[in-house]
């Protein structure tokens, strides 16, 4: 059992590194970079018209979420904007540094993302919640962070339903959209209640 626990912890720490290393980028992309107070934004030059809007939204999201979550990253968060698929999606990791990747595709067929007022604000709000949540350390954790740096992310051990649920809640708090306001989400919950088929906690986490 102890070996399994150690392997689990190592996987949590190392998986973001592996996933980021496996990310495939078009070698023909001409990358450019700009900075705001709390973000370093790297972007495909073809997407440059989107950058001013992303920069404003990201800083607005920081101003609203940081006090509410009670955490401000020590360094700027790296934010990559690219167009890698037709799906609205993003990813975030605090290891080895705070990084967000946004796919520059608006929601078209994603039922759970159809209820939105500003899809960039929803997406950035969701991913930046991950950053603030997983990067946050308090108490003796600050000492361990000073020693181990970005490898020490105790909140990264939270169950997936906690991590994703928290980010989904905040994405919906930031706007009048988001998935907690989604008719699709409401349908799923109502159907589960009517037929008494709520998934168990282990099924939700999986």
C-alpha positions as CSV (number, residue, x, y, z in Angstrom):
1,X,0.0,0.0,0.0
2,X,2.8,2.4,0.8
3,X,4.4,1.8,-2.7
4,X,1.1,2.6,-4.3
5,X,0.7,5.8,-2.4
6,X,4.2,6.9,-3.4
7,X,3.6,6.1,-7.0
8,X,0.3,8.0,-6.9
9,X,2.0,11.1,-5.5
10,X,4.8,10.9,-8.1
11,X,2.2,10.5,-10.9
12,X,0.4,13.6,-9.7
13,X,3.6,15.6,-9.7
14,X,5.0,14.3,-13.0
15,X,1.9,13.9,-15.2
16,X,1.6,17.6,-16.1
17,X,5.3,17.5,-17.2
18,X,4.7,14.5,-19.4
19,X,1.5,15.9,-20.8
20,X,3.1,19.2,-21.6
21,X,6.1,17.5,-23.2
22,X,3.8,15.5,-25.4
23,X,2.0,18.5,-26.7
24,X,2.5,18.8,-30.4
25,X,2.7,22.2,-32.0
26,X,2.7,23.1,-35.7
27,X,6.4,23.9,-36.4
28,X,5.3,26.6,-38.9
29,X,3.6,28.7,-36.2
30,X,5.2,32.1,-35.8
31,X,5.1,32.7,-32.0
32,X,4.8,36.1,-30.4
33,X,4.7,37.2,-26.8
34,X,3.2,40.0,-24.8
35,X,2.9,40.7,-21.1
36,X,0.3,42.0,-18.7
37,X,0.6,42.6,-15.0
38,X,-0.2,39.0,-14.1
39,X,0.2,37.0,-17.4
40,X,2.8,36.3,-20.1
41,X,0.8,35.6,-23.2
42,X,2.3,33.5,-26.0
43,X,0.3,33.4,-29.2
44,X,0.2,32.2,-32.8
45,X,0.7,35.4,-34.8
46,X,-2.3,34.5,-36.9
47,X,-4.4,34.9,-33.8
48,X,-3.0,38.4,-32.8
49,X,-6.5,40.1,-33.2
50,X,-7.7,38.0,-30.2
51,X,-4.9,38.9,-27.9
52,X,-6.1,42.4,-26.7
53,X,-9.4,40.8,-25.7
54,X,-7.7,37.8,-24.0
55,X,-5.4,40.2,-22.1
56,X,-8.3,42.3,-20.7
57,X,-10.4,39.3,-19.8
58,X,-7.5,37.6,-18.1
59,X,-6.7,40.6,-15.9
60,X,-10.4,41.1,-15.1
61,X,-10.6,37.4,-14.1
62,X,-7.5,37.8,-11.9
63,X,-8.9,40.8,-10.1
64,X,-12.1,39.0,-9.3
65,X,-10.9,35.5,-8.5
66,X,-7.7,36.2,-6.6
67,X,-9.3,37.9,-3.6
68,X,-12.1,35.4,-3.5
69,X,-9.8,32.4,-3.6
70,X,-7.3,34.1,-1.4
71,X,-4.3,33.5,-3.5
72,X,-2.1,35.4,-5.9
73,X,0.7,33.5,-7.8
74,X,4.2,34.6,-7.1
75,X,5.1,34.9,-10.8
76,X,3.1,35.7,-13.9
77,X,1.0,32.9,-15.3
78,X,2.2,31.7,-18.8
79,X,-0.8,31.7,-21.1
80,X,-0.7,30.1,-24.6
81,X,-3.2,30.9,-27.3
82,X,-3.3,28.5,-30.3
83,X,-5.8,27.0,-32.6
84,X,-5.2,23.2,-32.3
85,X,-8.7,21.9,-33.0
86,X,-12.3,22.9,-33.5
87,X,-13.3,22.2,-29.9
88,X,-13.6,24.9,-27.2
89,X,-11.1,23.7,-24.6
90,X,-8.3,24.6,-22.3
91,X,-5.9,23.1,-19.9
92,X,-4.0,24.4,-16.8
93,X,-1.2,23.1,-14.7
94,X,0.9,24.6,-11.8
95,X,3.8,22.3,-12.5
96,X,6.6,23.1,-13.1
97,X,5.2,26.6,-13.5
98,X,1.7,28.1,-13.8
99,X,0.6,27.4,-17.4
100,X,-2.7,27.8,-19.2
101,X,-3.3,26.7,-22.8
102,X,-6.4,28.0,-24.6
103,X,-7.7,26.7,-27.8
104,X,-9.0,29.6,-29.9
105,X,-12.2,28.0,-31.0
106,X,-15.7,29.3,-30.0
107,X,-18.2,26.8,-28.7
108,X,-20.3,25.4,-31.6
109,X,-21.5,21.9,-30.7
110,X,-20.4,21.5,-27.1
111,X,-23.8,21.3,-25.4
112,X,-22.5,22.1,-21.9
113,X,-20.8,25.3,-23.2
114,X,-23.8,26.7,-25.2
115,X,-25.0,28.8,-22.3
116,X,-22.4,31.6,-22.3
117,X,-22.2,35.4,-22.4
118,X,-18.5,35.6,-23.1
119,X,-16.9,32.3,-23.9
120,X,-13.4,33.6,-23.4
121,X,-14.3,34.8,-19.9
122,X,-15.9,31.4,-19.2
123,X,-12.9,29.5,-20.4
124,X,-10.2,31.7,-18.8
125,X,-12.2,31.8,-15.6
126,X,-12.3,28.0,-15.5
127,X,-8.6,27.5,-16.2
128,X,-7.4,30.3,-14.0
129,X,-9.4,28.9,-11.1
130,X,-7.4,25.7,-11.6
131,X,-4.2,27.7,-11.3
132,X,-5.2,29.6,-8.2
133,X,-6.6,26.5,-6.5
134,X,-3.7,24.1,-7.2
135,X,-1.0,26.7,-6.8
136,X,-2.2,27.9,-3.4
137,X,-0.2,26.8,-0.3
138,X,-0.5,27.9,3.3
139,X,1.1,27.3,6.6
140,X,4.1,24.9,6.6
141,X,3.3,24.3,2.9
142,X,5.0,27.6,2.2
143,X,8.2,26.3,3.5
144,X,7.9,23.2,1.4
145,X,7.1,25.3,-1.6
146,X,10.3,27.3,-1.0
147,X,12.3,24.0,-1.0
148,X,10.5,22.1,-3.8
149,X,9.2,24.9,-5.9
150,X,6.4,24.1,-8.4
151,X,6.7,20.4,-7.6
152,X,4.9,21.0,-4.3
153,X,1.2,21.3,-5.1
154,X,-0.8,19.7,-2.3
155,X,-4.1,20.9,-3.8
156,X,-3.2,18.9,-6.9
157,X,-4.1,15.8,-4.9
158,X,-7.7,16.8,-4.6
159,X,-10.2,14.5,-6.3
160,X,-11.2,15.4,-9.8
161,X,-14.8,16.2,-8.9
162,X,-13.5,18.8,-6.4
163,X,-11.0,20.4,-8.8
164,X,-13.3,20.4,-11.8
165,X,-16.4,21.2,-9.7
166,X,-14.7,24.2,-8.2
167,X,-13.6,25.6,-11.6
168,X,-17.1,25.0,-13.0
169,X,-18.6,26.9,-10.1
170,X,-16.3,29.9,-10.6
171,X,-16.7,30.0,-14.4
172,X,-20.4,30.4,-13.8
173,X,-20.0,32.9,-11.0
174,X,-17.9,35.1,-13.3
175,X,-20.7,35.4,-15.9
176,X,-24.4,34.8,-16.3
177,X,-23.4,31.8,-18.4
178,X,-21.2,28.8,-17.5
179,X,-22.2,25.2,-17.0
180,X,-24.1,25.7,-13.7
181,X,-26.5,27.9,-15.7
182,X,-26.6,25.5,-18.6
183,X,-30.0,24.0,-19.7
184,X,-28.1,20.8,-20.6
185,X,-26.6,20.5,-17.1
186,X,-30.1,21.1,-15.6
187,X,-31.5,18.4,-17.8
188,X,-28.9,15.8,-16.7
189,X,-29.4,16.6,-13.0
190,X,-33.2,16.5,-13.3
191,X,-33.2,13.3,-15.2
192,X,-30.9,11.6,-12.6
193,X,-33.3,12.9,-9.9
194,X,-36.4,11.6,-11.6
195,X,-35.0,8.2,-12.2
196,X,-33.0,8.0,-9.0
197,X,-29.9,7.3,-10.9
198,X,-27.4,9.6,-9.3
199,X,-23.9,8.3,-9.9
200,X,-21.9,7.2,-6.9
201,X,-18.9,9.3,-5.7
202,X,-16.4,7.0,-7.3
203,X,-18.2,7.1,-10.6
204,X,-18.3,10.9,-10.4
205,X,-14.6,11.1,-9.7
206,X,-13.8,8.7,-12.6
